[in-house]
Amino acid sequence: MRWSLQFDPVADSGVAIAKDPETLVRQIYHHLGEGERAQALATANSLTIQFPNFQLGQLLYADLLNISNHQPVQDAEWESQAQPSNLRRLEQLVLEARRRLTGTATEALQGQVPSSVAYLANQQPYIAAVDASRSRLYWFANRTGPDGVLKLELLKETYISVGINGVGKVKEGDGKTPIGVYFIQKSLPGATLPDLFGAGALTLNYPNAVDTMRSKTGSGIWLHGTPSAQYSRAPESTDGCVVLSNPEMENLLALDGWRMTPVIIANKLDWIPAGQVPKTYADFKPRLDQWLSDRQGADPERLKAHYSPRFKRAAMDLEHWWPKLLQTAAQQRKAKPLEVVSVLHWRDDEETMVVTMSDPSLKDKRQAVFLRTYWQKESGQWKLVYEGPT
């Protein structure tokens, strides 16, 4: 006996208008979970109307229409006739749906901060973090007060795409997104770029000093928008960039003070309660304080003990740079001490701390002068492997 699912009509007024398609995707699955198939179909229809280039929405609507047919097309029947490229696209859309539905609720992240953020002075307005395993970007406003206790406000949490071969970039053309701590350098309007980059881009300083030490290659790692034909891209589909939807990218480009915003890119983010000092920072801070103190002192050998034999800058070693580093430290003794702006951490095969400082004694007419250092552990001690201007 033939059968079909019967959907009772639902008035359009019962379907919410959403500012983003993910909200409606979640509603569709909620309706299906509650057995409300008619409401699910109506919401899917609204999704395709509000966001016509959101391909996951088109798939959900097509699926719901199919199962309402008196002779629905079965998966095995479709797969036997589909082209490999279509099957691959279907797999990507299913993965996108899974990532969008299994992300941590924004409410659960209130009062939590990424453990990679050790210290952030109140002069740094924003910080961003990417969790590749969840296809999410988190953009925070820094609300840290004069007491120095870290306080971040989550301004934006959104779906993103990373490299077609995942994360852990090593060489140019490997289709991977780098892991580490990077900083936004400049903004590129969409009108000046090919359609691939959508609404525009924020460029990152890949390769950073540690990447260069490790002989990693490649360039042009950006946060950027999506081609006009798509609302979003598959979770793993880029050449190595972090890609957002165009509306989300436009929101970031409209912010003031984004320059030098740190962007932490991790395969998986770890979270800790706000105000809790990360264990790695508790171990590192005495070493940082001692280095800052020794820069103000008059003992060159004491200062040099903080530097690693692996120190590299512009492909030159510590012996080449030491006279310049010593001269800079001597000048510092006669001026105001460095002010720490941020201390950030990432872990891959090694542990790395990134410290950015402003030099209040060296200011031009436009902006402050910044110094950045990278530290890694050697025989249980933190050592400087890079020091230079940002």
Rosetta blueprint (number, residue, H / E / L):
1 M L
2 R L
3 W L
4 S L
5 L L
6 Q L
7 F L
8 D L
9 P L
10 V L
11 A L
12 D H
13 S H
14 G H
15 V L
16 A L
17 I L
18 A L
19 K L
20 D L
21 P H
22 E H
23 T H
24 L H
25 V H
26 R H
27 Q H
28 I H
29 Y H
30 H H
31 H H
32 L H
33 G H
34 E L
35 G L
36 E L
37 R H
38 A H
39 Q H
40 A H
41 L H
42 A H
43 T H
44 A H
45 N H
46 S H
47 L H
48 T H
49 I H
50 Q H
51 F L
52 P L
53 N L
54 F L
55 Q H
56 L H
57 G H
58 Q H
59 L H
60 L H
61 Y H
62 A H
63 D H
64 L H
65 L H
66 N H
67 I H
68 S L
69 N L
70 H L
71 Q L
72 P L
73 V L
74 Q L
75 D H
76 A H
77 E H
78 W H
79 E H
80 S H
81 Q H
82 A L
83 Q L
84 P H
85 S H
86 N H
87 L H
88 R H
89 R H
90 L H
91 E H
92 Q H
93 L H
94 V H
95 L H
96 E H
97 A H
98 R H
99 R H
100 R H
101 L H
102 T H
103 G L
104 T L
105 A L
106 T H
107 E H
108 A H
109 L H
110 Q L
111 G L
112 Q E
113 V E
114 P E
115 S L
116 S L
117 V E
118 A E
119 Y E
120 L E
121 A L
122 N L
123 Q L
124 Q L
125 P L
126 Y E
127 I E
128 A E
129 A E
130 V E
131 D E
132 A H
133 S H
134 R H
135 S L
136 R E
137 L E
138 Y E
139 W E
140 F E
141 A E
142 N E
143 R L
144 T L
145 G L
146 P L
147 D L
148 G L
149 V L
150 L L
151 K L
152 L E
153 E E
154 L E
155 L E
156 K E
157 E E
158 T E
159 Y E
160 I L
161 S E
162 V E
163 G E
164 I L
165 N L
166 G L
167 V E
168 G L
169 K L
170 V L
171 K L
172 E L
173 G L
174 D L
175 G L
176 K L
177 T E
178 P L
179 I L
180 G E
181 V E
182 Y E
183 F E
184 I E
185 Q E
186 K E
187 S E
188 L E
189 P E
190 G H
191 A H
192 T H
193 L L
194 P L
195 D H
196 L H
197 F H
198 G L
199 A L
200 G E
201 A E
202 L E
203 T E
204 L E
205 N L
206 Y L
207 P L
208 N L
209 A H
210 V H
211 D H
212 T H
213 M H
214 R L
215 S L
216 K L
217 T L
218 G L
219 S L
220 G L
221 I L
222 W E
223 L E
224 H E
225 G L
226 T L
227 P L
228 S L
229 A L
230 Q L
231 Y L
232 S L
233 R L
234 A L
235 P L
236 E E
237 S E
238 T E
239 D L
240 G L
241 C L
242 V E
243 V E
244 L L
245 S L
246 N H
247 P H
248 E H
249 M H
250 E H
251 N H
252 L H
253 L H
254 A L
255 L L
256 D L
257 G L
258 W L
259 R L
260 M L
261 T L
262 P E
263 V E
264 I E
265 I E
266 A E
267 N L
268 K L
269 L L
270 D L
271 W E
272 I E
273 P E
274 A L
275 G L
276 Q L
277 V L
278 P L
279 K H
280 T H
281 Y H
282 A H
283 D H
284 F H
285 K H
286 P H
287 R H
288 L H
289 D H
290 Q H
291 W H
292 L H
293 S H
294 D H
295 R H
296 Q H
297 G L
298 A L
299 D L
300 P H
301 E H
302 R H
303 L H
304 K H
305 A L
306 H L
307 Y E
308 S L
309 P L
310 R L
311 F L
312 K L
313 R E
314 A L
315 A L
316 M E
317 D L
318 L H
319 E H
320 H H
321 W H
322 W H
323 P H
324 K H
325 L H
326 L H
327 Q H
328 T H
329 A H
330 A H
331 Q H
332 Q H
333 R H
334 K L
335 A L
336 K L
337 P L
338 L L
339 E E
340 V E
341 V E
342 S E
343 V E
344 L E
345 H E
346 W E
347 R E
348 D L
349 D L
350 E L
351 E E
352 T E
353 M E
354 V E
355 V E
356 T E
357 M E
358 S E
359 D E
360 P E
361 S E
362 L E
363 K E
364 D L
365 K L
366 R L
367 Q L
368 A E
369 V E
370 F E
371 L E
372 R E
373 T E
374 Y E
375 W E
376 Q E
377 K E
378 E E
379 S L
380 G L
381 Q E
382 W E
383 K E
384 L E
385 V E
386 Y E
387 E E
388 G E
389 P E
390 T L
